[in-house]
């Protein structure tokens, strides 16, 4: 099973919170999401012996995880798989402009972004409050993949509010980069920001996957609308097949987020380079 239309289970909830919502009819279609699948991914193969062993280890660790911290440290690394992208854990996004005034900023349990130096210095200067999340500027920039985790006693409602807030900040970062140097802000109705929630420990093992996109403001001067769609959900300890499909899709959208992030940053960097060249030519002509 792949990150595609056949396996999608989209949320039909619509809950507005100051310009943000759980998307329904306004969400990109399943076909549109399928078309955005990473070009380098393949359909998951049938579970191998190593996956059988991984599933057994996952179940063992998950059943003994009695609190949120144990789930984060013992279970999440298994389902995410090998880490090779710039990542952060439990960092307060204390250097980003709030999306909604006086609302607590994001503090994701897990996120992926890019090495800050991969973004043109001019862009980092111009978009600093939108793409550099922390005052510690060595941490990943332009985050667009997030994870929130709760233990067996955690609140599902709080989990949903946390991932929605994370995704909003990531979607805005991608939107600002995508619109960099353009005459008008870009609203392509495609999700460029993705995430997951995991509610687990002591027999609970619910994984849910999400995508977020921005909608054009209805009126001049209003904020854009942030729309989050639930894409899929899995009970990971149900059986081997469900576990393998769930973690495969999670790892797929993690790579999908990286692909979108790299493409959008490349486009913005190209525009920044052109601007620098144009300014150098103008300065040369005037000298």
C-alpha positions, 0 to 999 in steps of 0.5 A: 500500500502506498501514500495514495488515493486507495488508502486515504481516509480523509477527515470530514470535520471542519473546526475553525480556530482563528483562520485554521480548520480541519479541512473537508471540501476545501482540501486537495483531492485524493488524486492531487495528493497521490500525484504529489507522492515522492518520485523516488519511492516504491510500493512497500514490498511484502514484509521481510524477516527483518520487518517481523523482528521489527514488529515484535520489538515494537510490540514489546516496547510499546506494551511496556511504555507506561508514559509519554517520555517512554513512548518518545524514547523507546517506540517512536524511533522504531516507527520512524526508521533510520534518521538522516534528515536534520531534525529537532525534538521538543524545541520551542519555536520562540523566534517565529511570528505568531500566527494568532496573537496571544496563542501559545507558540508551537513546541513539536515533539519531533520535526524535520527541516533543512540545514539553515545554510542551505537557504540563501542568506538574503532569504533567511534575512527577509523571511527570518520570522517565518522560516527560522523557528528558534533563536538558536539558529543552528537548529533546522530551518523551514520545518515542514514535517512534524510529530506529536506523541502522547502516552496511554494517559494522554489526551487525544484532544490535546494531541490534535490541537498540538499537531494542528498548531505545528502544521500551521507554522510549517505550512506558513513557512512553505508558503512564504518560501514559495511566494518569495519574489513573486508579485502575488502570494502563491496559493496552489491548493497543494499540501507541502506540509505533513505530520503524524500523531501517535497515541501509544503505550500499554496496548494503545498504538494509534498512528494518524497522518496529516497534510496541511495547505493554505487557502487564499483569504476570502477578503483583502486584509484577512489571514489565509485559511490553514486547512489540515486533512487527516489522510490515514490512520492505523492501529499499529499493534493490530497485526503485522500487515497493518503495522507495515502499511502504517510505518511505510506510509509514515516514512513515505510522507516523511520523504514527501515532506523532504522532497517538497521542502527541497524543491521550494527552497531551490526555487526561492534560492534561484530567485534570490541569486537572480536578485543579487545578480541584477543588483550587481549589474545595476551597481556596475552600470551606475559606477 
